[in-house]
């Protein structure tokens, strides 16, 4: 398991990257086209996740929160990547898993 995860504060220049990654995450199936950052920001189904960014809690562990969470479809191949970095399932909603990764404790 990979444990060397480093965090840094997000900056305004990260916004387009976040929109691009949201498109990758939202449309992960190879039989569907992946939306570009521009398409993500123009589509209210996706744009709502980035509206008002950065919001309180968006930087998670960097703001002192004890964990971060994400949801992933059970059949999404990225699920294995998330698990390899320490995310563990805590709930299921249909075929979607809610996972959590606790922050490393400082010594």
C-alpha angles and dihedrals in degrees: 000000000000111000102166100097116154126197131202132179114272117242133201090260089065093066097090090046090052091051090049092049091047088056090050092048096044096049105034099146114105092222092064127065116250113238118237122236089262091053091048092052092047094049114079091207088067105020092067089071091060100037110123094006125201096047129166107286096022091111092047112180091024087064092051098265113150097227147004127227137202138175123228135177112251092236095046108116089216088071089081090053091052091048091050090058094051106272112142128191115254102167143005129217108188104305094340122098124209109212134186135202117197119218117254112260114242116229 
